[in-house]
Amino acid sequence: MDEIELEPRYSTVEMPGKCVKCLAEQEYGNCLRELLNGEEGKMEVEERFEALLSLLKSSDLAKLRDESEKYLAQGEKVKIVVKLQDGKPKYEVKLY
């Protein structure tokens, strides 16, 4: 499975922002629709679905949201990277 990158941001006049939880829920919904439609590459979509579900259920979600919002408040651009490592989800906060 490729990495899933979620880029939270604050709302501005030009663009509405979303927190990491909202972005994960949106991507989770996209994966669910793909699975229900029987899209090609089902295994990849299933892995993405499982990784996002794990993130949404994780106690780390609040920590990731707090950390990303701290960096956003400092004017940084933030990415939350979700990936499977040895079959287990791993989450990272990256600045770019």
C-alpha positions in Angstrom: 0.0 0.0 0.0 1.2 3.5 -0.8 1.3 6.1 1.9 -1.8 8.1 2.6 -1.1 11.8 3.0 -3.6 14.0 4.8 -2.9 17.7 4.7 -4.9 19.6 7.4 -5.2 23.3 7.1 -7.1 26.2 8.6 -10.0 27.8 6.9 -9.3 31.0 5.0 -11.6 33.4 3.0 -10.6 31.7 -0.2 -10.6 28.0 1.0 -12.3 26.0 3.7 -9.9 24.1 5.9 -10.2 20.6 7.4 -8.7 18.9 10.4 -6.9 15.6 10.2 -10.0 13.7 11.5 -12.3 15.3 8.8 -9.8 14.4 6.1 -9.5 10.8 7.3 -13.3 10.5 7.4 -13.5 11.9 3.9 -10.9 9.5 2.5 -12.5 6.6 4.5 -15.8 7.4 2.8 -14.1 7.5 -0.6 -12.5 4.0 0.0 -15.9 2.6 1.1 -17.6 3.9 -2.0 -14.8 2.3 -4.2 -15.2 -1.0 -2.4 -19.0 -1.0 -2.7 -18.7 -0.2 -6.4 -16.3 -3.1 -7.0 -13.5 -0.9 -8.3 -10.3 -2.5 -9.8 -7.3 -2.9 -7.5 -9.6 -3.9 -4.6 -6.7 -5.2 -2.4 -5.0 -1.7 -2.4 -8.3 0.0 -1.6 -9.0 -2.5 1.2 -5.6 -1.8 2.7 -6.2 2.0 2.6 -9.6 1.4 4.1 -8.2 -0.6 7.0 -5.4 1.9 7.6 -7.9 4.8 7.7 -10.3 2.9 10.0 -7.4 2.2 12.3 -6.5 5.8 12.4 -10.1 6.9 13.1 -10.3 4.4 16.0 -6.8 5.1 17.3 -6.2 7.1 20.5 -3.3 8.7 18.6 -5.8 10.7 16.5 -6.3 13.4 19.1 -2.5 13.7 19.5 -2.0 13.9 15.8 -4.7 16.6 15.5 -3.3 18.6 18.4 0.2 18.4 17.0 -0.8 19.4 13.5 -2.9 22.3 14.8 0.1 23.5 16.8 2.2 23.6 13.7 -0.6 25.2 11.6 -0.9 28.0 14.2 2.9 28.6 13.8 2.3 29.0 10.0 3.8 25.7 9.0 2.4 23.3 6.4 1.7 19.9 7.8 1.1 16.4 6.4 -0.1 13.4 8.4 1.3 10.3 6.7 -0.5 7.0 7.3 1.2 3.8 6.2 1.2 0.1 7.0 4.5 -1.2 8.3 4.7 -5.0 8.9 0.9 -5.1 8.7 0.5 -2.5 11.4 -0.5 1.2 10.8 2.0 3.9 11.5 1.4 7.6 11.7 3.8 10.4 11.2 3.6 14.2 11.2 5.7 15.8 8.6 6.4 19.5 7.9 7.0 20.7 4.4 
